[in-house]
């Protein structure tokens, strides 16, 4: 009779088990969210050796989005394209400054660059030729910021330690407005992305003022109090919200709502030095969209990504130095962070080149030519036989998974063939000590380990002794390896006597055991010092199990002593923590 | 009373004629399983002792394929004839001697009603003569005798053979021969055609140098195969040419020619040739020819089914079955066969490819370890609410077995190791604990050391997903108490706390942190961390228990009981002293009593009052297990009887179950049980959904007491019901009826092309309708659109067959 019923999968009775090392306890961390994946996808490049603190970073608004960095008395321009090739030298440097450059700003077409320095001078450069075109001098004290309005090519905004905000006409090198109102150093400002006339400034007098150049009496239109000296202020892309950074907090204010505080983010531990708007790609139901985030950096070395839609910190990244400035490129492919010790961490992520420019092209009406017509596949074509192979399943398709192929390592294969000695030798030569221990445990389970040891020839014995001398004192494995070491030496004493190479291994082994003994002794001493014995015993067991593997090689007993006495101070509380680990 | 957990592999099973049912001997009953679903359909109950053989009556003509008759033989000395579709006992033959094996070679020789003369049906039985003990030596009491089934009696004094041990009769598929093994010899009888009672049966003997373990007959040719204890398979071809042919008067000179050249045949044995195959390393337990006779199946202790091509000797394997094979049975359907394994599983194989279609899974036998490791519990844990028992098995698994359904639910591989039967034990699962709701499990295992090297204790925590009952590993703790072994693992009533006590002198309380990960489906992620460590005067901690509300943790420090607050890890009190170490602690429900059992030279059962912190009462009893229900004030204890009292007062019973009220030292009820060593006890809650199904005299019990004996057979009964102890299980039968109906009704169109989707078959009201189709297939067989109708040739035979069936049914 013909087979009617669909073939049922034949159930297997027994499975293949790989010889795997013991699991390690892993730190309890949340799995990566898509967003943190996105932020980690910025491949970081380090630009070292810039002389001092990176006071300002700015991206050119036009492709290819050069970025300018201000450090010491010079401004350097870097190309993000060369960064991805690993080239970290600046493409050009402007160094015609008499004092430390405090701030730089690109004009919205990317052709001009304004830079201010602590001598109070503001200069406007041609980006291409690097010649100073205009010199604006009116500030009596150091200038702290200079900004081009987003929608205006003719004016410039600056402010500084004289507590005055100045509005310049660049072409005529003349001052248009002096805006008074701040009572302390003005440190930062930003221009509205929607209006050429509106801008905000932040000052060390804790206030952020919103100005409108159309207002005649040169008074601020709105004022909010951040509560701490304001380090940075930005407009969020809608133009209705601003974010201010000062102290350990970043606050978001609703300007249209009359200066109401929307949220205060307080996840930095030290002063937030700079904030910037970043964009993240989100996939919602298949459709890609970009969402805005606030990137904030602080002296605590953290960069935090803040989702001001959901009022949540979505990502956090640690850098090894206090951070001074942050900027995010308009094409969303580069983010740069400047530190206080002259290092720039530039991150660049892979992606289609010129995403932005392509879009601009479309806007201008240069529609790309429609795709060339697909050739119909015929059996005479080679590709005919590969058709559909790379087809992606649609949502409704029922997927029939191919059984996962089990990858067998060499020692697994040998163990399957019951070639126990070969398996041991093969894994010993691989230098993965966890696997070695796992194979040894499997051999113990098969009651074949000692047989293997007795069958090893002198080279292989050397391999084993090298492994033992390195790892026998490791607390994680010592219960197995110490016993084995003893047995090996007992069983192969004749071979070891006859060979000089093996004697050397034994010497190494002796040395490592002596060192371990010394550590144990010093630990014993601390134990005697301690007040409550019982808790300390537990403590040291915990210490022995957890800390020793990492400390052992690098730390002398003296260092161990200090680390142990540190833990002593925490007393019973930390004991719980240690116990938890094993 | 519900019984279960019986061995499915005590004797070979048998397929029904349509290969849709498998008849399995399960101690006193024969259980009929569906080969499609692997579920129990019905059982034949009537024998009073172990059923040793079941033989399905083969169909005399194709139309009789639907007939479901079988013969069974049992140690109670009866042979019974059943219609297993009903099931109904048709006939009982009492021969008053325990039957070890029965063979009925000559069904085919009994034409039903041919020329009016009804011939007798003979069976050959291997029995033990219990009557004449005095005059005969014990050796010759096991006899092979002939039995006239039609006349219901043994045939006179005819004794075909006598053996030292009860031997299994093997009947050739052709029905012409049957044989037994007898140490190194093999006896073969030829069945004579005429069914007269006195007709002498001829016998030949074949010799071998090793003990023969199993024999098999070729279906068509005169070939017999035998396996021996060393793993060799011998095949004799053309056996009995001389002895059996002579009676037919074949020319004698031919025989002489044959005698010249008999390769491999020992001595003067009556066979043409003998060849030997050797692959198995240990004794051969399974030997069977395929139905066409071109292959030979063999298997043994190593758990590998070997298929030999008979002509060439080429081999094919079905490896890694993981348990010694016991029986291989071919079904009438050439694509289906079954193998029975020693671990109480029957696998149904899809034949040419040898894939496993279904497994009928009985409870796995307890595994016995050498006494090298201390603190080995019996490895049984109960899920009180779901009525599921978790037992430790030999292949490093935990088997979950449903007590109510009497079948295996699932299996969890605890250690990542393959089990090869016959391997040395290197890993032992020492204890298993289930949380009260059954969703969490904790196991501990120990890897044995090789001459002092290695050795690792491991504590594992498992959690089951909310819907499916598959356990997945959530946390592994290596060496939880350094190198000391774990003596007990117990769950907190809330389920988020576990205590593990060790012989190394400390106990640890583990706490569950679980966070819910919200991806496509809700998934809970459990992880366990150590919450606190406690020890009392460095004494080995031998047992632990949480109180019912979870506020008190009792840990036995050898002979003392220490009481702790599990949350704050504060020692609350220390209770008195017993003479020997305590091995079992248990709080009695919600009452403030604690039961402690200690074993050793001075065994003791003591009940402690928590409010007074003193002993209420105690007995000097050897306690094997203690069970207490969550919301009851009584507890049950399984007591092993001392050797002296076993013979006198309790006949063959070696244990008693005592039901105590915690405050009263006089037990309320006593039951005596067998095989109490290694047994377990538990109160199982009857969940409301099955209340109406499990009822005693109309009213449902709240809780049942489950007793599992040392062989993992169990019984469920209501401990409070005094007068009626019968728990009727209507639920099971209802299910079986449904199942049975579903299979018996597939004929005609449905049997060829599967069921039509809109085909609505009316169910008969009474569940026990004979298996004959209640509907008329010829009405539906040709219905359906013409383009998807099967070819006429196929339909025609099915159609005609269905007509024929109807007629036989009418004739009955």
Interface residues (C-beta under 8 A of the other chain):
Chain A: X1 X4 X5 X8 X10 X11 X12 X13 X14 X15 X16 X17 X18 X20 X22 X23 X28 X31 X440 X441 X443 X444 X445 X446 X447 X448 X449 X450 X479 X480 X483 X484 X487 X538 X541 X576 X579 X580 X582
Chain B: X320 X321 X322 X347 X350 X353 X355 X356 X357 X359 X395 X413 X416 X417 X418 X419 X424 X426 X427 X447 X448 X449 X450 X451 X452 X453 X454 X455 X456 X476 X477 X478 X479 X480 X482 X483 X517 X527 X529 X530 X532 X533 X752 X753 X754
